[in-house]
């Protein structure tokens, strides 16, 4: 299992899809907002606040939960509500959620709070296309036989589902 191979797969499919005009306006509004909740870690937000209630359907959506659980248990990253809302627009599948979480994990230092400003830095040329996500997903496939000595938390044919691929997984799984 080679983490560097997976990183190279991502590097060969660098995100380059520019934001639409509407997405750019959303990003600018998120960046310029005075609402501190948008730059607060979702994990510590007051769930009774109006803004949390407004975004609750996104936070509790299946895709949202896949992404947030990967961030929480497979990385040391934290994510702000604004960054989460921005990213979720580009995660059409659970696999895309996992890939975006891994990509952030490879690009950011330990214990980083991912904000909208950091998203703008990590994705200066745009986000992954659906074709790129599909190509990355296909390229990261592995034989479960070659990975039998590693700890898998998902489908054994996905390199991205092995704990050893992540920088600082915060979960343990019995072999």
Order of alpha helices (4+ residues) and beta strands (2+ residues): alpha-alpha-alpha-alpha-beta-alpha-alpha-beta-alpha-alpha
